[in-house]
Amino acid sequence: MGKHFATIPDNLKNFIAVQKIFFVATAGDEGRVNLSPKGMDSLRVIGSSRIVWLNLTGSGNETAAHVRENGRMTLMWCAFDGPPMILRIYGSARVVHTRDTEWNELIGHLNPLPGARQIFDLTVDLVQTSCGFAVPRYDYGGDRDQLIKWAHTKGEDGIHRYWEDNNQTSLDGNPTHILKETD
């Protein structure tokens, strides 16, 4: 059944590397809990206690607001084929924006994608596996390309306008600082 680890063992790094989807959960000190599916070759394990993932422009920006508030983040993967398993990784994250000095170093670990708005840098404090016996099998049918096409069509200026109009606050009204350099 379930196991706990202080760091990410090699077999779980390998499991993460072949997954096509992961889920991100965050919450502020008050307000709504956010849970989002992610994909598109946007995540890398860069050490036994460190994960980075590239966040693309979307309709909301909850994760950034929550992480700026308290840093708490949980990532989850499910085995949709092969042996059943659920993997959760808990930790403390920080937001790195395109304007930040760390951006150039961190983007080197990732597949740069159009519409990138942040990199989340997660320091792992707990790794947990559980059985996954109730998770159904699914077949991977390929990535969707709508978001990439949308970002190409918008262009860099259009993306920044979209951030201004749609990504500056969370659903609970908390700031994301996507356009600001300071708090």
Buried (B, 14 or more C-beta within 10 A) or exposed (E): EEEEBEBBBEEBBEBBEEBBBBBBBBBBEEBEEBBBEBBBEBBBBBEBBBBBBBBBBBEBBBBBBBBBBEBBBBBBBBBBEEEBBBBBBBBBBBBBBBEBEEBEEBBEBBEEBBBBBBBBBBBBEEBBBBEBEEBEEEEEEEEEEEBBEBBEEBEEEBBBEBBEEBBBBBEBEBBBBBEEEEE
